[in-house]
Amino acid sequence: MPELSLESLPETITRNLSRNLCVCYDVPRQEVIECILQGASTWEEVSDKTYACQGSGCCERQVKRLVEQINELKAQNSSD
């Protein structure tokens, strides 16, 4: 089964890719998604690699949700 890519993700996940998900550190949504696709499996790993969630933490819930959604898709993709 091919690896997930940005282009293969549902539109609900890839909406507003260039918009900052983390406004404190100017981290765009696309950077967070790509980090997860490259192997980050927790929001802490995403934070360590992108600096998202290290300011006020207002984006933490969004990052956690992206990690959850993309990891579910990865699991489905590997079981097909």
Backbone atoms as SQL, in Angstrom:
CREATE TABLE atoms (id INTEGER PRIMARY KEY, chain TEXT, resi INTEGER, resn TEXT, atom TEXT, x REAL, y REAL, z REAL);
INSERT INTO atoms VALUES
  (1, 'A', 1, 'MET', 'N', 0.842, -1.181, 0.000),
  (2, 'A', 1, 'MET', 'CA', 0.000, 0.000, 0.000),
  (3, 'A', 1, 'MET', 'C', 0.893, 1.252, 0.000),
  (4, 'A', 2, 'PRO', 'N', 0.618, 2.226, -0.853),
  (5, 'A', 2, 'PRO', 'CA', 1.453, 3.439, -0.888),
  (6, 'A', 2, 'PRO', 'C', 1.303, 4.276, 0.391),
  (7, 'A', 3, 'GLU', 'N', 2.355, 4.994, 0.699),
  (8, 'A', 3, 'GLU', 'CA', 2.336, 5.884, 1.861),
  (9, 'A', 3, 'GLU', 'C', 1.322, 7.010, 1.637),
  (10, 'A', 4, 'LEU', 'N', 0.782, 7.520, 2.725),
  (11, 'A', 4, 'LEU', 'CA', -0.089, 8.686, 2.622),
  (12, 'A', 4, 'LEU', 'C', 0.744, 9.895, 2.211),
  (13, 'A', 5, 'SER', 'N', 0.140, 10.764, 1.425),
  (14, 'A', 5, 'SER', 'CA', 0.787, 12.007, 1.026),
  (15, 'A', 5, 'SER', 'C', -0.184, 13.149, 1.259),
  (16, 'A', 6, 'LEU', 'N', 0.327, 14.336, 1.189),
  (17, 'A', 6, 'LEU', 'CA', -0.506, 15.513, 1.365),
  (18, 'A', 6, 'LEU', 'C', -1.664, 15.502, 0.363),
  (19, 'A', 7, 'GLU', 'N', -1.364, 15.092, -0.862),
  (20, 'A', 7, 'GLU', 'CA', -2.379, 15.074, -1.918),
  (21, 'A', 7, 'GLU', 'C', -3.449, 14.009, -1.701),
  (22, 'A', 8, 'SER', 'N', -3.152, 12.974, -0.952),
  (23, 'A', 8, 'SER', 'CA', -4.115, 11.880, -0.755),
  (24, 'A', 8, 'SER', 'C', -5.013, 12.083, 0.471),
  (25, 'A', 9, 'LEU', 'N', -4.749, 13.118, 1.251),
  (26, 'A', 9, 'LEU', 'CA', -5.550, 13.367, 2.450),
  (27, 'A', 9, 'LEU', 'C', -6.888, 14.009, 2.087),
  (28, 'A', 10, 'PRO', 'N', -7.911, 13.777, 2.898),
  (29, 'A', 10, 'PRO', 'CA', -9.218, 14.400, 2.652),
  (30, 'A', 10, 'PRO', 'C', -9.139, 15.928, 2.742),
  (31, 'A', 11, 'GLU', 'N', -10.014, 16.587, 2.015),
  (32, 'A', 11, 'GLU', 'CA', -10.048, 18.040, 1.968),
  (33, 'A', 11, 'GLU', 'C', -10.299, 18.644, 3.347),
  (34, 'A', 12, 'THR', 'N', -11.001, 17.945, 4.196),
  (35, 'A', 12, 'THR', 'CA', -11.265, 18.475, 5.540),
  (36, 'A', 12, 'THR', 'C', -9.974, 18.640, 6.346),
  (37, 'A', 13, 'ILE', 'N', -8.971, 17.852, 6.038),
  (38, 'A', 13, 'ILE', 'CA', -7.675, 17.961, 6.723),
  (39, 'A', 13, 'ILE', 'C', -6.788, 18.995, 6.042),
  (40, 'A', 14, 'THR', 'N', -6.834, 19.066, 4.725),
  (41, 'A', 14, 'THR', 'CA', -5.908, 19.931, 3.984),
  (42, 'A', 14, 'THR', 'C', -6.447, 21.333, 3.713),
  (43, 'A', 15, 'ARG', 'N', -7.583, 21.648, 4.230),
  (44, 'A', 15, 'ARG', 'CA', -8.161, 22.990, 4.055),
  (45, 'A', 15, 'ARG', 'C', -7.251, 24.040, 4.701),
  (46, 'A', 16, 'ASN', 'N', -7.054, 25.142, 4.030),
  (47, 'A', 16, 'ASN', 'CA', -6.275, 26.288, 4.556),
  (48, 'A', 16, 'ASN', 'C', -4.831, 25.930, 4.901),
  (49, 'A', 17, 'LEU', 'N', -4.159, 25.234, 4.006),
  (50, 'A', 17, 'LEU', 'CA', -2.796, 24.769, 4.277),
  (51, 'A', 17, 'LEU', 'C', -1.812, 25.889, 4.593),
  (52, 'A', 18, 'SER', 'N', -1.947, 27.017, 3.950),
  (53, 'A', 18, 'SER', 'CA', -0.961, 28.082, 4.150),
  (54, 'A', 18, 'SER', 'C', -1.257, 28.937, 5.379),
  (55, 'A', 19, 'ARG', 'N', -2.422, 28.762, 5.953),
  (56, 'A', 19, 'ARG', 'CA', -2.788, 29.546, 7.144),
  (57, 'A', 19, 'ARG', 'C', -2.019, 29.017, 8.367),
  (58, 'A', 20, 'ASN', 'N', -1.586, 29.930, 9.214),
  (59, 'A', 20, 'ASN', 'CA', -0.855, 29.519, 10.412),
  (60, 'A', 20, 'ASN', 'C', -1.776, 28.772, 11.368),
  (61, 'A', 21, 'LEU', 'N', -1.357, 27.580, 11.739),
  (62, 'A', 21, 'LEU', 'CA', -2.064, 26.820, 12.760),
  (63, 'A', 21, 'LEU', 'C', -1.604, 27.313, 14.129),
  (64, 'A', 22, 'CYS', 'N', -0.313, 27.569, 14.233),
  (65, 'A', 22, 'CYS', 'CA', 0.265, 28.125, 15.466),
  (66, 'A', 22, 'CYS', 'C', 0.645, 29.569, 15.176),
  (67, 'A', 23, 'VAL', 'N', -0.118, 30.490, 15.752),
  (68, 'A', 23, 'VAL', 'CA', 0.158, 31.907, 15.498),
  (69, 'A', 23, 'VAL', 'C', 1.333, 32.426, 16.323),
  (70, 'A', 24, 'CYS', 'N', 1.608, 31.796, 17.441),
  (71, 'A', 24, 'CYS', 'CA', 2.726, 32.240, 18.288),
  (72, 'A', 24, 'CYS', 'C', 4.071, 32.073, 17.570),
  (73, 'A', 25, 'TYR', 'N', 4.232, 30.957, 16.844),
  (74, 'A', 25, 'TYR', 'CA', 5.498, 30.670, 16.167),
  (75, 'A', 25, 'TYR', 'C', 5.360, 30.625, 14.652),
  (76, 'A', 26, 'ASP', 'N', 4.257, 31.141, 14.123),
  (77, 'A', 26, 'ASP', 'CA', 4.039, 31.206, 12.675),
  (78, 'A', 26, 'ASP', 'C', 4.252, 29.855, 11.988),
  (79, 'A', 27, 'VAL', 'N', 3.605, 28.820, 12.518),
  (80, 'A', 27, 'VAL', 'CA', 3.723, 27.478, 11.948),
  (81, 'A', 27, 'VAL', 'C', 2.477, 27.205, 11.104),
  (82, 'A', 28, 'PRO', 'N', 2.648, 27.090, 9.780),
  (83, 'A', 28, 'PRO', 'CA', 1.493, 26.835, 8.924),
  (84, 'A', 28, 'PRO', 'C', 0.941, 25.425, 9.104),
  (85, 'A', 29, 'ARG', 'N', -0.335, 25.288, 8.831),
  (86, 'A', 29, 'ARG', 'CA', -1.028, 23.999, 8.922),
  (87, 'A', 29, 'ARG', 'C', -0.293, 22.931, 8.098),
  (88, 'A', 30, 'GLN', 'N', 0.176, 23.297, 6.911),
  (89, 'A', 30, 'GLN', 'CA', 0.874, 22.345, 6.047),
  (90, 'A', 30, 'GLN', 'C', 2.121, 21.780, 6.724),
  (91, 'A', 31, 'GLU', 'N', 2.855, 22.596, 7.427),
  (92, 'A', 31, 'GLU', 'CA', 4.074, 22.130, 8.111),
  (93, 'A', 31, 'GLU', 'C', 3.733, 21.096, 9.186),
  (94, 'A', 32, 'VAL', 'N', 2.662, 21.322, 9.912),
  (95, 'A', 32, 'VAL', 'CA', 2.225, 20.372, 10.940),
  (96, 'A', 32, 'VAL', 'C', 1.817, 19.051, 10.287),
  (97, 'A', 33, 'ILE', 'N', 1.029, 19.122, 9.217),
  (98, 'A', 33, 'ILE', 'CA', 0.569, 17.917, 8.528),
  (99, 'A', 33, 'ILE', 'C', 1.752, 17.135, 7.961),
  (100, 'A', 34, 'GLU', 'N', 2.680, 17.830, 7.312),
  (101, 'A', 34, 'GLU', 'CA', 3.847, 17.158, 6.742),
  (102, 'A', 34, 'GLU', 'C', 4.695, 16.496, 7.831),
  (103, 'A', 35, 'CYS', 'N', 4.799, 17.125, 8.971),
  (104, 'A', 35, 'CYS', 'CA', 5.546, 16.556, 10.095),
  (105, 'A', 35, 'CYS', 'C', 4.904, 15.230, 10.535),
  (106, 'A', 36, 'ILE', 'N', 3.591, 15.204, 10.599),
  (107, 'A', 36, 'ILE', 'CA', 2.874, 13.975, 10.986),
  (108, 'A', 36, 'ILE', 'C', 3.047, 12.905, 9.912),
  (109, 'A', 37, 'LEU', 'N', 2.941, 13.297, 8.647),
  (110, 'A', 37, 'LEU', 'CA', 3.117, 12.340, 7.555),
  (111, 'A', 37, 'LEU', 'C', 4.529, 11.761, 7.549),
  (112, 'A', 38, 'GLN', 'N', 5.506, 12.530, 8.025),
  (113, 'A', 38, 'GLN', 'CA', 6.900, 12.072, 8.059),
  (114, 'A', 38, 'GLN', 'C', 7.226, 11.257, 9.301),
  (115, 'A', 39, 'GLY', 'N', 6.207, 11.014, 10.162),
  (116, 'A', 39, 'GLY', 'CA', 6.451, 10.099, 11.263),
  (117, 'A', 39, 'GLY', 'C', 6.144, 10.577, 12.666),
  (118, 'A', 40, 'ALA', 'N', 5.901, 11.860, 12.861),
  (119, 'A', 40, 'ALA', 'CA', 5.552, 12.322, 14.207),
  (120, 'A', 40, 'ALA', 'C', 4.211, 11.704, 14.593),
  (121, 'A', 41, 'SER', 'N', 4.175, 11.006, 15.709),
  (122, 'A', 41, 'SER', 'CA', 2.948, 10.285, 16.069),
  (123, 'A', 41, 'SER', 'C', 2.259, 10.843, 17.313),
  (124, 'A', 42, 'THR', 'N', 2.817, 11.902, 17.887),
  (125, 'A', 42, 'THR', 'CA', 2.191, 12.560, 19.034),
  (126, 'A', 42, 'THR', 'C', 2.284, 14.068, 18.832),
  (127, 'A', 43, 'TRP', 'N', 1.443, 14.799, 19.555),
  (128, 'A', 43, 'TRP', 'CA', 1.505, 16.260, 19.433),
  (129, 'A', 43, 'TRP', 'C', 2.812, 16.787, 19.996),
  (130, 'A', 44, 'GLU', 'N', 3.393, 16.074, 20.966),
  (131, 'A', 44, 'GLU', 'CA', 4.673, 16.491, 21.532),
  (132, 'A', 44, 'GLU', 'C', 5.793, 16.397, 20.489),
  (133, 'A', 45, 'GLU', 'N', 5.761, 15.337, 19.681),
  (134, 'A', 45, 'GLU', 'CA', 6.764, 15.197, 18.614),
  (135, 'A', 45, 'GLU', 'C', 6.601, 16.301, 17.577),
  (136, 'A', 46, 'VAL', 'N', 5.354, 16.611, 17.232),
  (137, 'A', 46, 'VAL', 'CA', 5.094, 17.709, 16.290),
  (138, 'A', 46, 'VAL', 'C', 5.622, 19.010, 16.881),
  (139, 'A', 47, 'SER', 'N', 5.376, 19.242, 18.141),
  (140, 'A', 47, 'SER', 'CA', 5.835, 20.456, 18.811),
  (141, 'A', 47, 'SER', 'C', 7.357, 20.548, 18.822),
  (142, 'A', 48, 'ASP', 'N', 8.027, 19.432, 19.108),
  (143, 'A', 48, 'ASP', 'CA', 9.490, 19.424, 19.127),
  (144, 'A', 48, 'ASP', 'C', 10.081, 19.768, 17.760),
  (145, 'A', 49, 'LYS', 'N', 9.419, 19.325, 16.693),
  (146, 'A', 49, 'LYS', 'CA', 9.956, 19.518, 15.339),
  (147, 'A', 49, 'LYS', 'C', 9.530, 20.831, 14.697),
  (148, 'A', 50, 'THR', 'N', 8.378, 21.374, 15.090),
  (149, 'A', 50, 'THR', 'CA', 7.850, 22.566, 14.413),
  (150, 'A', 50, 'THR', 'C', 7.725, 23.782, 15.322),
  (151, 'A', 51, 'TYR', 'N', 7.825, 23.599, 16.622),
  (152, 'A', 51, 'TYR', 'CA', 7.614, 24.631, 17.644),
  (153, 'A', 51, 'TYR', 'C', 6.139, 24.967, 17.859),
  (154, 'A', 52, 'ALA', 'N', 5.222, 24.311, 17.138),
  (155, 'A', 52, 'ALA', 'CA', 3.796, 24.521, 17.382),
  (156, 'A', 52, 'ALA', 'C', 3.496, 24.118, 18.825),
  (157, 'A', 53, 'CYS', 'N', 2.559, 24.768, 19.445),
  (158, 'A', 53, 'CYS', 'CA', 2.099, 24.502, 20.822),
  (159, 'A', 53, 'CYS', 'C', 3.067, 24.971, 21.898),
  (160, 'A', 54, 'GLN', 'N', 4.143, 25.639, 21.536),
  (161, 'A', 54, 'GLN', 'CA', 5.121, 26.050, 22.545),
  (162, 'A', 54, 'GLN', 'C', 4.925, 27.484, 23.016),
  (163, 'A', 55, 'GLY', 'N', 3.957, 28.172, 22.440),
  (164, 'A', 55, 'GLY', 'CA', 3.657, 29.532, 22.886),
  (165, 'A', 55, 'GLY', 'C', 2.558, 29.473, 23.926),
  (166, 'A', 56, 'SER', 'N', 1.424, 30.032, 23.595),
  (167, 'A', 56, 'SER', 'CA', 0.300, 30.053, 24.534),
  (168, 'A', 56, 'SER', 'C', -0.414, 28.715, 24.615),
  (169, 'A', 57, 'GLY', 'N', -0.182, 27.839, 23.644),
  (170, 'A', 57, 'GLY', 'CA', -0.822, 26.522, 23.646),
  (171, 'A', 57, 'GLY', 'C', -2.215, 26.522, 23.037),
  (172, 'A', 58, 'CYS', 'N', -2.616, 27.640, 22.447),
  (173, 'A', 58, 'CYS', 'CA', -3.979, 27.724, 21.907),
  (174, 'A', 58, 'CYS', 'C', -4.192, 26.792, 20.712),
  (175, 'A', 59, 'CYS', 'N', -3.137, 26.328, 20.077),
  (176, 'A', 59, 'CYS', 'CA', -3.284, 25.434, 18.920),
  (177, 'A', 59, 'CYS', 'C', -3.168, 23.957, 19.307),
  (178, 'A', 60, 'GLU', 'N', -2.910, 23.670, 20.552),
  (179, 'A', 60, 'GLU', 'CA', -2.663, 22.293, 20.988),
  (180, 'A', 60, 'GLU', 'C', -3.807, 21.352, 20.595),
  (181, 'A', 61, 'ARG', 'N', -5.038, 21.777, 20.806),
  (182, 'A', 61, 'ARG', 'CA', -6.172, 20.922, 20.480),
  (183, 'A', 61, 'ARG', 'C', -6.229, 20.613, 18.984),
  (184, 'A', 62, 'GLN', 'N', -5.935, 21.605, 18.148),
  (185, 'A', 62, 'GLN', 'CA', -5.947, 21.387, 16.703),
  (186, 'A', 62, 'GLN', 'C', -4.841, 20.426, 16.274),
  (187, 'A', 63, 'VAL', 'N', -3.668, 20.588, 16.858),
  (188, 'A', 63, 'VAL', 'CA', -2.547, 19.703, 16.523),
  (189, 'A', 63, 'VAL', 'C', -2.862, 18.275, 16.968),
  (190, 'A', 64, 'LYS', 'N', -3.397, 18.122, 18.169),
  (191, 'A', 64, 'LYS', 'CA', -3.767, 16.781, 18.656),
  (192, 'A', 64, 'LYS', 'C', -4.775, 16.131, 17.722),
  (193, 'A', 65, 'ARG', 'N', -5.744, 16.896, 17.251),
  (194, 'A', 65, 'ARG', 'CA', -6.772, 16.361, 16.355),
  (195, 'A', 65, 'ARG', 'C', -6.171, 15.946, 15.017),
  (196, 'A', 66, 'LEU', 'N', -5.265, 16.733, 14.469),
  (197, 'A', 66, 'LEU', 'CA', -4.609, 16.348, 13.221),
  (198, 'A', 66, 'LEU', 'C', -3.796, 15.073, 13.389),
  (199, 'A', 67, 'VAL', 'N', -3.076, 14.972, 14.492),
  (200, 'A', 67, 'VAL', 'CA', -2.299, 13.753, 14.771),
  (201, 'A', 67, 'VAL', 'C', -3.241, 12.547, 14.813),
  (202, 'A', 68, 'GLU', 'N', -4.347, 12.692, 15.512),
  (203, 'A', 68, 'GLU', 'CA', -5.321, 11.603, 15.642),
  (204, 'A', 68, 'GLU', 'C', -5.896, 11.214, 14.276),
  (205, 'A', 69, 'GLN', 'N', -6.336, 12.196, 13.510),
  (206, 'A', 69, 'GLN', 'CA', -6.955, 11.910, 12.210),
  (207, 'A', 69, 'GLN', 'C', -5.970, 11.271, 11.238),
  (208, 'A', 70, 'ILE', 'N', -4.770, 11.816, 11.147),
  (209, 'A', 70, 'ILE', 'CA', -3.801, 11.294, 10.184),
  (210, 'A', 70, 'ILE', 'C', -3.296, 9.927, 10.612),
  (211, 'A', 71, 'ASN', 'N', -3.103, 9.706, 11.908),
  (212, 'A', 71, 'ASN', 'CA', -2.686, 8.379, 12.366),
  (213, 'A', 71, 'ASN', 'C', -3.764, 7.333, 12.108),
  (214, 'A', 72, 'GLU', 'N', -5.042, 7.718, 12.220),
  (215, 'A', 72, 'GLU', 'CA', -6.131, 6.800, 11.867),
  (216, 'A', 72, 'GLU', 'C', -6.077, 6.444, 10.385),
  (217, 'A', 73, 'LEU', 'N', -5.839, 7.442, 9.537),
  (218, 'A', 73, 'LEU', 'CA', -5.733, 7.194, 8.101),
  (219, 'A', 73, 'LEU', 'C', -4.528, 6.313, 7.776),
  (220, 'A', 74, 'LYS', 'N', -3.420, 6.536, 8.470),
  (221, 'A', 74, 'LYS', 'CA', -2.234, 5.695, 8.271),
  (222, 'A', 74, 'LYS', 'C', -2.537, 4.249, 8.615),
  (223, 'A', 75, 'ALA', 'N', -3.246, 4.031, 9.734),
  (224, 'A', 75, 'ALA', 'CA', -3.597, 2.672, 10.165),
  (225, 'A', 75, 'ALA', 'C', -4.533, 2.006, 9.159),
  (226, 'A', 76, 'GLN', 'N', -5.498, 2.747, 8.670),
  (227, 'A', 76, 'GLN', 'CA', -6.414, 2.206, 7.656),
  (228, 'A', 76, 'GLN', 'C', -5.671, 1.873, 6.389),
  (229, 'A', 77, 'ASN', 'N', -4.772, 2.753, 5.997),
  (230, 'A', 77, 'ASN', 'CA', -3.995, 2.586, 4.776),
  (231, 'A', 77, 'ASN', 'C', -3.103, 1.336, 4.854),
  (232, 'A', 78, 'SER', 'N', -2.535, 1.101, 6.014),
  (233, 'A', 78, 'SER', 'CA', -1.635, -0.057, 6.159),
  (234, 'A', 78, 'SER', 'C', -2.389, -1.380, 6.282),
  (235, 'A', 79, 'SER', 'N', -3.655, -1.315, 6.691),
  (236, 'A', 79, 'SER', 'CA', -4.422, -2.557, 6.832),
  (237, 'A', 79, 'SER', 'C', -5.151, -2.942, 5.545),
  (238, 'A', 80, 'ASP', 'N', -5.211, -2.009, 4.581),
  (239, 'A', 80, 'ASP', 'CA', -5.913, -2.303, 3.308),
  (240, 'A', 80, 'ASP', 'C', -5.080, -3.180, 2.406);
